[in-house]
Amino acid sequence: MAKKDTFRIVTRGQNGQLRIKDYDNAEPLLKMHIQVGVEDCSTDLALRGMPIFRGLIGPMPEGKNVIRYESPDVFESLTKEWSATKTKRRRRTAKPDHLTSDASADDASA
């Protein structure tokens, strides 16, 4: 399991653009934000025990070694963008003829 050692805070600046700031440890975050708990149920085991801050969404994994926190407005807008992207759907392919004819023969014998 890779050690997550970069704390990334993503907020929106006054001009509307995303602001991303990386920190080497949680100390600066603990000085800027109020810790309200610790992550204890993430499926990413490396996130368990990471701080939860009032006013930030996270922690969430980003890559192998980044712990990401987002402001609520960034989380909402990025989630809406993500959910609006169309995924390429695979169509079912027709069954091969030998499978189709076997099924017809089974139905006829029943």
C-alpha positions in Angstrom: 0.0 0.0 0.0 1.5 3.3 -1.1 2.0 5.9 1.6 -0.1 9.0 1.0 2.1 11.9 1.9 0.8 15.0 -0.1 -2.2 16.9 1.2 -4.0 18.7 -1.6 -6.5 21.5 -1.0 -8.7 22.5 -4.0 -10.8 25.7 -3.7 -12.1 28.3 -6.1 -10.5 31.7 -6.4 -12.4 35.0 -6.6 -12.0 34.8 -10.4 -13.8 31.4 -10.5 -10.7 29.4 -11.4 -9.6 26.4 -9.3 -6.8 27.0 -6.8 -4.8 23.9 -5.9 -2.3 24.0 -3.0 -0.2 21.1 -1.9 1.3 20.5 1.5 3.9 17.9 2.7 2.0 17.2 5.9 -1.2 18.0 7.7 0.2 20.5 10.1 -0.6 23.7 8.1 -4.1 22.3 7.6 -4.6 21.8 11.3 -3.6 25.5 11.8 -6.0 26.8 9.1 -9.0 24.5 9.7 -10.9 23.0 12.6 -10.5 19.2 12.8 -13.9 17.6 13.5 -13.0 13.9 13.3 -10.9 11.3 11.6 -11.7 9.1 8.6 -12.6 5.7 9.8 -14.6 4.0 7.0 -12.8 4.7 3.7 -12.3 1.7 1.4 -8.8 3.2 0.7 -7.1 2.0 3.9 -4.3 4.6 3.5 -7.0 7.3 4.2 -8.1 5.8 7.5 -7.1 7.9 10.4 -6.7 11.0 8.2 -8.3 14.2 9.6 -11.7 15.5 8.6 -11.9 19.3 8.6 -14.9 21.5 9.0 -15.7 23.3 5.7 -13.8 20.8 3.5 -15.0 17.6 1.7 -12.5 14.8 2.1 -10.2 13.1 2.6 -10.4 11.4 -0.8 -7.7 9.6 -2.8 -6.1 11.2 -5.8 -3.4 9.1 -7.4 -1.0 7.0 -5.4 0.2 9.5 -2.8 -2.2 12.4 -2.7 -4.9 13.0 -0.1 -7.4 15.5 -1.6 -9.8 17.9 0.2 -12.2 20.2 -1.7 -14.3 23.1 -0.7 -18.0 22.3 -0.9 -18.6 24.5 -4.0 -15.7 22.8 -5.9 -16.9 19.4 -4.8 -20.4 20.2 -6.1 -19.3 21.6 -9.4 -16.8 18.9 -10.2 -19.3 16.2 -9.2 -21.9 17.7 -11.6 -19.3 17.9 -14.4 -18.3 14.3 -13.7 -21.9 13.0 -13.7 -22.8 14.9 -16.9 -20.0 13.3 -18.9 -21.4 10.6 -21.2 -19.8 7.2 -20.8 -19.4 5.1 -23.9 -21.8 2.2 -23.5 -21.0 -1.2 -25.0 -23.8 -2.8 -26.9 -24.5 -6.4 -26.5 -23.3 -8.4 -29.4 -25.5 -11.1 -31.0 -24.9 -14.6 -29.9 -23.0 -16.8 -32.3 -25.1 -18.8 -34.6 -24.2 -22.2 -33.0 -25.6 -20.9 -29.7 -28.7 -19.6 -31.2 -29.5 -22.7 -33.2 -28.9 -24.9 -30.1 -31.3 -22.9 -28.1 -34.0 -23.3 -30.9 -33.4 -27.0 -31.0 -33.8 -27.3 -27.2 -37.1 -25.3 -27.4 -38.4 -27.6 -30.2 -37.6 -30.7 -28.3 -39.3 -29.5 -25.1 
